[in-house]
Amino acid sequence: MQEGAQVVVEVQGAMSPQQLIGTLVKAGELTDPASPRGRLLNAAARLFEQKGFSRTTVRDLAAEVGILSGSIFHHFSSKEQILCEVMKEVTIFASARMRSAVEQAASPQERLRACIQSELEAIHERAVPGFSILVMEWRSLSDKSQKEVLLLRDEYEQIWLDAINSARCPGGDATVVRRLMVGALSHTYSWFKARENGLTIPELADRAYQIFAPKS
């Protein structure tokens, strides 16, 4: 591949977010968003992003879905458990979506490009609502809950490590390369606005790819 060349990921056969959610629900990996528990989790994800975990009350959650506050505890033992479940489901969906994009890619370079774009779309809430909560509210979890989320997070990170190793990114250690990528990609949340910067998410992904991709 020539230096400066852009990689275009073919995703024509990829499932839409709605189709992917349906598949994961049928497999028992995600909560049905139409169920009472699913409605609570979706409402919690929105409110935790908008107001923060500490400022969101059980009463806020109940009002968002139109139920009594006490009814929440038929589904969850505490507000912290709700946060944990939100993070777990966000991670499961983000992993499935990235894996689906990677499977559509035809080469190691395209798989790396697919990972970059998938993560940028998640960070900027294009397809994975609640992704920012994984970073912003991490300290709000108990040690036990953190361990539960980390087990799922390891699966997400393994997709990245496999793509980095397969693409033979410069830098040697895939773990170090990934950590550098995390810093670069996650920081775009504070400065990247599509209309203001004149770039789309795919175009930003191309720029990031050019930085981390192997040069030939």
C-alpha positions in Angstrom: 0.0 0.0 0.0 1.4 3.4 -1.0 2.1 6.0 1.7 -0.8 8.4 2.0 -3.3 6.1 0.4 -6.7 5.9 2.0 -8.4 2.7 2.9 -12.1 2.4 2.2 -13.9 -0.2 4.2 -16.7 -2.0 2.4 -19.6 -2.4 4.8 -22.4 -3.1 2.3 -23.3 -6.4 4.0 -23.0 -5.1 7.5 -26.1 -5.1 9.7 -27.7 -1.9 10.8 -27.5 -1.0 14.5 -31.2 -2.0 14.9 -30.6 -5.4 13.2 -27.5 -6.0 15.3 -29.4 -5.2 18.5 -32.2 -7.6 17.5 -29.6 -10.3 16.9 -28.0 -9.7 20.3 -31.4 -9.7 22.0 -32.3 -13.0 20.4 -29.0 -14.5 21.5 -29.6 -13.3 25.1 -26.6 -11.0 25.1 -28.6 -7.7 25.3 -31.8 -6.7 27.1 -34.8 -6.2 24.8 -35.0 -2.3 24.6 -38.8 -2.6 24.5 -39.0 -4.4 27.8 -39.4 -2.6 31.1 -35.8 -3.4 32.1 -34.6 -2.3 28.7 -36.5 1.0 28.8 -34.9 1.7 32.2 -31.4 0.9 30.9 -31.9 3.2 27.9 -33.3 6.0 30.1 -30.4 5.6 32.5 -27.8 5.8 29.7 -29.4 9.1 28.4 -29.6 10.6 31.9 -26.1 9.5 33.0 -24.7 11.1 29.9 -26.7 14.3 30.2 -26.6 14.9 34.0 -23.9 12.5 35.3 -24.4 9.5 37.5 -24.2 11.3 40.8 -26.7 14.0 39.8 -29.2 11.5 38.4 -31.7 10.3 41.0 -33.9 7.2 41.1 -36.8 9.6 40.9 -35.3 11.0 37.6 -35.1 7.5 36.2 -38.6 6.6 37.2 -40.0 9.9 35.7 -38.2 9.3 32.4 -40.0 6.0 31.9 -43.2 6.9 33.6 -43.1 4.6 36.6 -43.0 4.9 40.4 -39.5 5.1 42.0 -40.0 1.9 43.9 -40.8 0.0 40.8 -37.2 0.3 39.7 -36.1 -2.0 42.5 -38.1 -4.8 40.9 -35.4 -4.8 38.2 -32.3 -3.6 39.9 -31.0 -3.6 43.5 -29.4 -0.2 43.3 -28.6 2.8 41.1 -25.0 1.6 40.9 -26.2 -1.8 39.6 -28.0 0.1 36.8 -24.8 1.9 35.9 -22.9 -1.4 35.8 -25.6 -3.0 33.5 -25.5 0.1 31.2 -21.8 -0.2 30.9 -21.9 -3.9 30.3 -24.5 -3.6 27.6 -22.7 -0.7 25.9 -19.5 -2.7 25.8 -21.3 -5.8 24.4 -22.9 -3.8 21.7 -19.7 -1.8 20.8 -17.8 -5.1 20.6 -20.4 -6.7 18.4 -20.6 -3.7 16.1 -16.8 -3.5 15.7 -16.5 -7.2 15.1 -19.2 -6.9 12.4 -17.3 -4.1 10.7 -14.0 -6.0 10.9 -15.6 -9.1 9.4 -16.6 -7.0 6.3 -13.0 -5.8 5.8 -11.0 -7.6 3.1 -7.5 -7.0 4.3 -5.5 -6.4 7.5 -5.2 -2.7 6.7 -9.0 -2.4 6.2 -9.6 -4.2 9.5 -7.5 -1.6 11.3 -9.3 1.2 9.5 -12.7 -0.4 10.5 -11.7 -0.5 14.1 -10.7 3.2 14.0 -13.9 4.3 12.4 -16.1 2.1 14.7 -14.5 3.6 17.8 -14.8 7.2 16.5 -18.5 6.5 15.8 -19.0 5.2 19.3 -17.1 8.1 20.9 -19.2 10.6 19.0 -22.4 8.8 19.6 -23.1 8.0 16.0 -24.1 4.4 16.6 -23.3 3.4 20.2 -25.2 5.5 22.7 -23.7 5.7 26.1 -20.1 4.9 25.1 -18.7 8.0 26.9 -20.1 6.7 30.2 -17.5 4.0 30.1 -14.9 6.7 30.7 -16.7 9.4 32.5 -18.4 7.3 35.2 -15.8 4.5 35.7 -15.0 5.7 39.2 -18.6 5.5 40.2 -18.5 1.7 39.9 -17.7 -0.6 42.9 -14.6 -2.8 42.6 -16.9 -5.8 41.9 -18.7 -4.0 39.1 -15.5 -2.8 37.6 -14.2 -6.4 37.4 -17.5 -7.4 35.6 -17.2 -4.7 33.0 -13.4 -5.3 32.5 -14.1 -8.9 31.5 -16.3 -7.6 28.7 -13.9 -4.8 27.9 -11.1 -7.3 27.4 -13.1 -8.9 24.5 -13.4 -5.4 22.9 -9.7 -4.7 23.3 -8.8 -8.1 21.9 -10.5 -7.2 18.6 -8.2 -4.1 18.5 -5.0 -6.0 19.4 -5.7 -8.6 16.7 -6.2 -5.9 14.1 -3.1 -4.0 15.2 -1.0 -7.2 15.0 -2.5 -8.3 11.7 -1.8 -4.9 10.1 1.7 -4.8 11.5 1.5 -1.3 12.8 4.8 0.4 13.5 5.7 0.6 17.2 6.1 -3.1 17.9 4.1 -3.8 21.0 0.4 -3.9 20.1 -0.6 -3.0 23.6 1.5 0.2 23.5 0.1 1.1 20.1 -3.4 0.6 21.3 -2.9 2.8 24.3 -1.6 5.5 22.1 -4.6 5.1 19.9 -7.0 5.3 22.9 -5.5 8.6 23.9 -5.7 10.1 20.4 -9.1 8.8 19.5 -10.8 9.5 22.9 -9.4 13.0 23.0 -11.3 13.9 19.8 -14.5 14.0 22.0 -13.2 17.4 23.3 -12.4 19.1 20.1 -14.0 17.4 17.1 -17.3 18.8 15.7 -18.1 17.6 12.2 -19.5 20.9 11.0 -16.9 23.1 12.7 -13.9 21.1 11.5 -15.2 20.4 8.0 -14.6 16.7 8.4 -16.9 13.7 8.6 -16.3 10.8 10.9 -15.0 8.6 8.0 -12.7 11.4 6.9 -11.4 11.8 10.5 -10.9 8.0 10.6 -8.8 8.2 7.4 -6.6 10.9 9.0 -6.1 8.7 12.1 -5.4 5.7 10.0 -2.6 7.5 8.2 -0.9 8.2 11.5 -1.0 4.7 12.8 -0.9 2.5 9.7 2.2 0.8 8.5 4.0 2.7 5.7 5.2 0.8 2.6 
